[in-house]
Amino acid sequence: MRIALAITSYERPDALAAVIASIARQSRLPDEIVIADDGSTPPTQAMIASIAAGAPVPTRVVSQPHEGFRVARLRNLATSWTCADYILFVDGDMLLHPAFIADHLRQARRGWFTQGVRARADGQLTSALLAAPARFPSPFDPGLGTLRRAYLLHSPALARACRRLANTFVAIKACNLGAWREDLVRVNGFNEDIVGWGPEDKELCARLEHAGVRRQTLLFGGIAVHLHHPAASRAHLAANLAILQATRRERRIRCDRGLDSHPLT
């Protein structure tokens, strides 16, 4: 089974370099990496190319013109550039636990998609992690959320036991999401009618569930730490929520503008 790691990035090469450093420490490396850049400036693109060249596995960089926040299209673009069986989506500011890939691989089952967990780092901890990217924080580090620091606890046995229970309280977030490529093709990937912040991930997963693909959640595994950044604009949120509500109400399986907009390589 081939696993691809699809990483979205925009104008933050220091965070991306830290993410790649966390990938190099994985107990099980991905088979390939696709860095999907949202039209960063030429100097940043040059740095991304250098970061990709130092990655521990074959890595390609794909990009789209920067026309606002279009992460749904960006993730479809990354998907179109891999033929891996299983795709793990992460953001370019997510440091990965050393067992991140191994945890997702252990949990992967046909007919299921997998939601991982994350803890947020505050600004001070983020600065410290960027200065020392070889270190993955512990649950006891200052600068983590009071409750979500528990997400950094790692136990494969507990992860197996909690894979259904954790669905009830861990939110769907595409910054740490695993899915079979064939399932993504079946539902036409992310909905590109959703532009701006949220909830393109929940809308995708609603269609996966309508297609019979069930959800499981990796608690005590599939762990990542989200580096601090300013909140994105919510200007398009109302329109995007309306799309999500229509998808749920009409039990849609495929979106109109999605993965089929990009030739599958």
N, C-alpha and C positions, 0 to 999 in steps of 0.2 A: 504494500500500500504506500503510495507516494503522497507526501504531505507538502503543501505549499503554504508559506507564510506571506499573506498579503498585508503590506504596511502602507497606510495612507500618511502623507506628509505634506506640510506647507510651511515654508519659511522658518524652519526650526532645525537647522542641521546639528546643533549641539545635542538636542534631545534624540534625534535620529541616530547619531553616533553612539549614544549611551544605549539605545535599544539594540543596535547591532552588537555592541559589546556584551549585552545580556544574552543574546542569541548564541554567541561564541562559547558561552559557558554552559550550554544546554547538555544534559546527560544524553539526550537523543536529539540530534540536529534535524531541522527540516530538510527535505530533499532539495528545495529551492526557495528563493525569496523573490517576491515581486514588490518593488517599492513604487507606489503610485503617487506621483507628485502633482499637486493642484496648481501648476503654473507658477512655481517660484521664480524669482528673478535669476538672471544668468549667473551671478556670483554664487547664489545658493545652489543652483543646479550643478555647478562645477564641484562644489563641496559634496553634494549628494553622490555624484559620479565617483569621487574619491572614496567615500564611505562604502559604496557598493563594491568597489574593487577590493576592499579589504575584508569583505564578508567571508564567513567560513564555508559557505556553500554557493553554488551558482546563483547569481543575482542579476536581475534585469531591472532597469528603471524605465517606467512608462510615465507619460505626463499628458495633461490636458490644459488648454488655455484657462487662465484664471478669470472666471466670469462669476464671481461670487462663490458662495459656499455650495459646492455640488458634490458632496461626498458620496451620494448614491451612485452617480455616474462614475466617480473615481473607483469605487469598489467593483463595479461592473467591468471597468477597463482592466483592472488587475486580474479579475477572473478570466477575462478573454485571453490573457497572455500566459495562462498556465494550463497544462493538461493533467495536473495532479488529480488524484482521486478525491482528496480531502483538502479543504481550504480553511485555514485559520486566519480570521481577520483581526488585526490589532491596529491601534493608532500609533503614529510615529512618536508618541510621548509616553509609551507604556513599557516600563522595565519588567522583564519576564523572570519569574522564579526559575532557578536552574532545572526544575523538573516540568516546566510548562508544557513543552512539546510532548514529553513522555506521558504526562497526565492526560492530555487530550487524546493521544493515541490509545491509551489504555481504555478510555471511556467510549471511544467512537464505536457506534453500532449502526448498521444499516437501518434506515427508517427513522432515525433520530437526528436532531441537531443539538448542539451542546453550547450552553451558555457558561462562560467562565466568570470568575469574580475578580474584583479589583479593590484596592484601597487607595485613597487619595493622599498624596503628599502635599503639605503646605509649602509656601514659598521658601522658607528657610531650609526644610528638608530637601526640597527640589534642588536648591543650590548646592547642598552638600553631596547629593547623589550625582549631579552633573560633574562635580569636581573629582569624584571617586567612583566612576561607573562600574568598577569591578565588584562593588559591594551591593548586595541586595539587602534591603532593610529587614529588621526583625519586627515582630508584633510589639516589641517594647520600645521601639524608637520614638522619640518625641516628634511631633509633626504629622501624625496620622490621625484620622478621625477616631473618635472615642469608641464607637461600636465596630466600625469596619476594620479596625486593626486586627480583629479576630479572624478576618478573611485570610490573613497571612499564615495561619496555622496550617501545616501540611500533614496529611495522613491519607494515603491511598485507600486504606481499608474503610475509613469513615467516608471518603468520597464515594465509594461504591454504594455504601449503605444509604447515603443521603441524596442520591442523584434525582429522585422524584420529589422528595420532601422539600428540597431547597427551591423548587419551582415556585413555591408559594410566597417566598419573601425576597428572592433575588431578582432584580429587574433585568429585562432584556436590554443589552447594550452591545452594539456591534464593534465596540473597541476591544472585545474579547469574545469572539463567537466562532464556532466551528461548524461546518456543514459539508455534506457530500456534494461534489460538483454536479453530479447527475440530478440531485434535488434542486440545486440552484437553477440549472437549465430548465427543469420542468416548470418552475414558477416564473421564469424569465428574470431572475435575479432581483436586484434592488430596483425600486420604482423611481425612475428619473424625473417623474413629475413632482417629486418632493425635492424642493431646493431650499436652501437655508437650513437652520438648525432643527432637527427632530421632526417626526419620529420614524425615519426611514428604516431603522432596524426593527421596530415593533411591527411595522407594516409588512416587511418581508416575512417575519416569523409568523404573522397571522396567516399569510398565504401558504406558507409551508405547512402549517397545521391544517388548513382547509384541504390541502393535497394529501393529508394522511401522514405527514412527517411529524413525529412527536418530539416534545421538548424534554431535555434532561439538563440538569445544572451541576456544574463541577464546584461543589463546596469542599474545602480542604484540599483543593487541587486546581490546576489551571489558573494559578495565581499571578496577578500582575499589580504593579504600583503605577498609578496614573500621576505623572508629573504635573505640577501646578501650571495653569495658564488662565488668562482672563476669560470670563464667560463669553460665549458667542452671542450674537444678536438673536433675539427671538422674534424678529419682525415678521417672519413667514410662518410662525408656529400655528396660528389659527387655521390658515389654509391647509397646512400639512396635516393637522389633526382631523380636518374634514375628510381628507383622503383616507386616513386610517379608519375613521368611522364608517365610511362607505365600503371599504374593503371588508370590514367585519360584518356589516349589515348584509351585504350582498354575497358574502362568503366567496369572495374572489380568490382565484388560484393564480392567474397570470395577470401581470400588469401590462399596460399598452406600450409603454416606453421603458425598456429595460435592457437585459443582457443581449437580446437579439439585435440591438442597435450596433453592436460591435462584432465583427467577424471573429469567430472562435478559432484561436490558433492551436 
